[in-house]
Amino acid sequence: MRHATIVDIAHKLGVAPSTVSRALRNHPDVSPATKAQIEKLAKQLHYSPNPIAQSLKSNRTMTIGVLVPEIEHDFFSSAISGIEEIAYRSGYTIIVCQSDESYEREVVNTNMLMQHRVAGVIVSISQETKTGAHFQALLRRKIPLVFFDRVCDDVRASKVVMGDCESARNAVMHLLRRGYKRIAHFAGPRELGICIERKRGYMLALQDAGVSLPDGFIRYGGLHEEDGYRSMSQMLVENLRPDALFAVNDPVAIGAFQRIKEAGLKIPTDIAIVGFSNNKITALVDPPLTTVNQNSFEMGKKAAEILIHDIEQGTSEPQTYTLKSDLIVRGST
């Protein structure tokens, strides 16, 4: 059945379509009596606005694009929930895309969001992303943009981040206070900002404590379980056994956790572990994993609040918002 339109309502009531449009937007130029008639008939005809037609007219929708590396990661799914909560309150819907940690896919998704005339975009970049040229295209089209967690430093846009360096430093200091000295670090991609900052925090804590380590105690890899598993396997094969491990994120920590258990070693008696993110699984493993709580839900909410302000009030001067984190101490240390 054909959907009722503004023209249908106008024809039945003998008024201009523009009058119907203004009435449905609660415009003060329309008398209360006429507005009441129009609203009543619109309800009877089950009228609803056509978002495609509206976007063609206004050159934008009430849709916010969200682009993340992966949806299955607890950190990003929680951040998306925070974004959606604020968007819903403000009358927006969201469309979520994942780059699957691929720069090329990230570019394709960014272009797709532009083509869909989104009102704004919230992004956490892939581990392969080294330049933000595709995001500059959004800004040239006056589409507001906010980064969270993983950001592009070469793009002038607001950013919502955690204090990655200080959080990592506190995590490693916790291990040092517990008496661990041979602390390995399973890092992520060498050029990804959050990985650089977390490694820096690790190094600062060791320097403050006057601890120096042999070569091979920093292992670079990706950000998934298999990366932690592989790095731990390599250290065991090379007989470079640490007494503690600080991982760049929880999936890497969980991968190392599995390999340590397979080797017949005990956590934390033989090797203690600290992760980063506070994924749900960290409270379920045995022993539960000590980790840095990033509060990704609040990070998502803050990113959405900034973006919607920029959409509705006009893009403001870009700012960086740093949210606090805390260390959740559990059985793995």
C-alpha positions in Angstrom: 0.0 0.0 0.0 1.3 3.5 -0.9 2.5 5.6 2.0 0.5 8.8 2.7 2.4 12.0 1.8 2.2 15.7 2.7 0.4 16.3 -0.6 -2.3 13.7 0.3 -2.9 15.5 3.6 -3.0 18.9 2.0 -5.5 17.8 -0.7 -7.9 16.3 1.8 -7.9 19.4 4.0 -7.8 22.0 1.2 -4.5 23.6 2.3 -1.1 24.0 0.7 1.5 21.3 1.2 3.8 23.9 2.7 1.2 24.5 5.4 1.1 20.8 6.2 4.9 20.7 6.3 5.1 23.7 8.7 2.4 22.3 10.9 4.1 18.9 11.3 7.3 20.8 12.3 5.3 22.8 14.9 6.0 26.0 13.1 4.4 29.1 14.8 3.0 30.5 11.5 0.3 27.8 11.5 -2.8 28.4 13.7 -3.4 25.9 16.6 -6.7 24.8 15.0 -5.2 24.1 11.6 -2.2 22.4 13.2 -4.6 20.1 15.2 -6.6 19.2 12.1 -3.4 18.3 10.2 -1.9 16.3 13.1 -5.2 14.4 13.5 -5.4 13.5 9.8 -1.7 12.6 9.6 -2.3 10.1 12.5 -5.3 8.6 10.8 -3.4 8.2 7.5 -0.4 6.7 9.4 1.8 9.4 7.8 5.5 9.3 8.6 8.2 11.5 7.1 10.2 10.2 4.2 13.9 10.3 5.3 15.2 9.9 1.8 13.2 12.9 0.5 14.2 14.9 3.6 17.8 14.1 3.0 17.6 15.2 -0.6 16.1 18.5 0.4 18.4 19.3 3.3 21.5 17.4 1.9 21.7 15.5 5.2 19.9 12.9 7.2 19.3 12.4 10.9 21.8 9.5 10.8 25.2 9.3 12.4 27.9 7.1 10.9 30.0 5.0 13.3 33.2 3.4 11.9 35.1 1.0 14.2 37.8 -1.6 13.6 35.5 -4.5 14.7 32.1 -4.9 16.4 32.8 -8.2 18.2 35.5 -6.6 20.4 33.8 -5.8 23.8 35.5 -2.4 23.9 33.9 -1.3 20.6 30.5 -2.9 21.2 30.3 -1.0 24.5 31.3 2.3 22.9 28.7 1.8 20.2 26.1 1.3 22.9 27.1 4.6 24.5 26.9 6.4 21.1 23.5 4.9 20.4 22.1 6.0 23.8 23.0 9.7 23.2 21.9 9.5 19.5 18.5 8.1 20.4 17.9 10.8 23.1 18.7 13.4 20.5 16.5 12.0 17.7 19.3 10.4 15.6 19.8 6.9 14.4 23.2 5.3 13.8 24.7 3.2 11.0 27.6 1.1 12.1 30.5 0.0 9.8 33.6 -2.0 10.6 36.9 -1.7 8.9 38.1 -5.2 10.1 41.4 -3.5 10.8 41.8 -2.8 7.1 42.8 0.7 5.8 41.2 0.0 2.4 37.9 -1.1 3.9 38.0 2.0 6.1 38.3 4.2 3.1 35.4 2.4 1.3 33.2 2.7 4.4 34.0 6.4 4.8 33.0 7.1 1.2 29.8 5.1 1.6 28.8 7.2 4.7 29.4 10.3 2.7 27.1 9.0 -0.1 24.4 8.3 2.5 24.5 12.0 3.5 25.1 11.2 7.2 24.9 14.2 9.5 28.2 13.3 11.1 30.7 10.5 11.7 32.4 9.0 14.8 35.5 7.0 14.1 38.1 4.8 15.7 40.7 4.0 13.1 42.1 0.7 11.9 45.5 -0.6 12.9 46.7 -0.1 9.3 45.7 3.6 9.1 48.6 5.9 8.8 47.0 8.9 7.1 43.6 10.6 7.4 43.2 11.8 3.8 39.8 10.1 3.5 38.6 11.8 6.7 39.7 15.2 5.3 37.1 14.6 2.5 34.4 14.5 5.2 35.5 17.9 6.6 35.6 19.4 3.1 32.0 18.5 2.8 31.2 20.1 6.1 30.4 16.8 7.7 31.3 16.9 11.4 33.8 14.3 12.6 34.9 13.0 16.0 37.6 10.4 16.7 37.6 8.2 19.8 40.3 5.9 21.3 42.3 5.4 18.1 42.8 8.8 16.4 44.3 10.4 13.3 46.7 13.1 14.5 46.9 14.7 11.0 43.1 15.5 11.0 41.8 18.6 12.7 38.8 17.1 14.5 37.7 16.6 18.1 39.1 13.5 19.9 38.0 11.5 22.9 40.8 9.5 24.4 42.1 7.8 27.5 45.4 8.7 29.2 47.0 5.6 27.6 50.6 6.4 28.7 49.7 7.2 32.3 47.3 4.2 32.5 50.0 1.9 31.2 52.6 3.4 33.6 50.3 2.8 36.6 49.7 -0.8 35.5 53.4 -1.6 35.3 54.1 0.2 38.6 51.5 -2.1 40.2 53.5 -5.1 39.0 56.7 -3.6 40.3 55.2 -2.9 43.7 54.2 -6.6 43.8 57.8 -7.5 43.4 57.9 -8.4 39.7 61.1 -7.3 37.9 61.3 -9.2 34.6 58.2 -7.6 33.0 57.6 -8.2 29.3 55.4 -6.1 27.1 53.4 -7.5 24.2 52.9 -4.3 22.1 50.6 -3.7 19.2 51.4 -2.3 15.8 54.4 0.0 16.0 52.8 3.0 14.4 49.3 2.9 16.1 49.0 5.8 18.5 47.5 3.9 21.4 50.2 1.3 21.2 52.9 3.9 21.1 51.5 5.5 24.2 51.0 2.3 26.1 54.6 1.2 25.4 55.8 4.6 26.5 54.1 4.2 29.8 55.6 0.8 30.2 59.1 2.1 29.6 58.6 5.1 31.9 57.6 2.8 34.8 60.7 0.6 34.3 62.9 3.7 34.1 61.5 5.2 37.3 62.2 1.9 39.1 65.7 1.6 37.6 64.8 -1.7 36.0 66.6 -2.7 32.7 65.6 -5.8 30.7 67.3 -8.0 28.2 66.5 -7.8 24.5 63.4 -9.6 23.5 61.1 -8.5 26.3 59.1 -6.2 24.0 57.2 -8.1 21.3 55.3 -6.4 18.5 52.2 -7.9 16.9 48.6 -7.3 16.2 45.7 -6.8 18.7 44.1 -10.2 18.8 44.3 -13.4 20.9 46.5 -15.2 18.4 49.1 -12.4 18.6 49.4 -12.8 22.4 49.6 -16.6 22.0 52.3 -16.4 19.3 54.4 -13.9 21.3 54.3 -16.0 24.4 55.2 -19.1 22.5 58.2 -17.4 21.0 59.5 -16.2 24.4 59.1 -19.7 25.9 61.0 -21.3 22.9 63.7 -18.7 23.3 63.9 -19.4 27.0 63.2 -15.8 27.8 60.7 -16.3 30.5 59.4 -13.2 32.2 57.9 -13.2 35.7 55.1 -10.8 34.5 53.5 -9.5 31.4 51.8 -6.2 30.5 49.7 -6.6 27.3 48.6 -3.8 25.0 45.0 -5.0 25.3 42.9 -7.7 26.8 42.7 -10.0 23.7 46.5 -10.1 23.5 46.6 -10.8 27.3 44.1 -13.6 26.9 46.1 -15.2 24.1 49.2 -15.2 26.3 47.1 -16.5 29.2 46.1 -19.5 27.2 49.7 -20.3 26.1 51.0 -20.0 29.7 48.4 -22.4 30.9 49.2 -24.9 28.1 52.9 -24.7 29.1 51.9 -26.0 32.6 52.9 -22.7 34.2 50.8 -21.0 36.9 49.3 -17.5 36.9 50.4 -15.4 38.8 52.9 -17.7 40.6 55.1 -18.2 37.6 53.9 -15.3 35.3 51.6 -12.5 36.3 49.5 -10.8 33.6 47.9 -7.3 33.2 45.7 -6.5 30.3 44.1 -3.3 29.1 40.4 -2.5 28.3 38.4 -4.5 30.9 36.7 -6.8 28.4 33.9 -9.0 29.9 36.0 -12.2 29.6 38.7 -10.8 31.9 36.4 -11.4 34.9 35.5 -14.9 33.8 38.9 -16.6 33.3 40.7 -18.4 36.2 42.3 -16.5 37.7 40.5 -13.3 36.7 42.6 -10.9 34.8 44.0 -7.6 36.2 43.3 -4.9 33.6 42.9 -1.2 32.9 39.3 -0.2 32.8 38.8 2.2 29.9 35.0 2.8 30.4 34.3 2.6 26.7 30.6 3.2 27.2 31.3 6.7 28.6 33.8 7.3 25.8 31.1 6.5 23.2 28.6 8.8 25.0 31.1 11.7 25.1 32.0 11.3 21.4 28.3 11.4 20.5 27.6 14.4 22.6 30.4 16.3 20.9 29.3 15.3 17.5 25.7 16.2 18.0 26.7 19.6 19.4 28.8 20.2 16.3 25.9 19.1 14.0 23.3 21.3 15.6 25.4 24.3 16.7 27.9 24.4 14.0 31.4 22.7 14.1 33.4 24.2 17.0 37.2 24.5 17.4 38.5 20.9 17.7 39.3 19.8 21.2 40.8 16.7 22.8 38.9 15.2 25.8 40.9 12.8 28.0 38.8 10.5 30.2 40.1 8.9 33.3 40.8 5.2 33.7 41.4 3.0 36.7 43.2 -0.3 37.3 41.1 -3.2 38.3 43.3 -5.6 40.4 42.3 -9.2 40.2 43.9 -12.7 40.7 46.3 -12.6 37.7 48.6 -10.3 39.7 
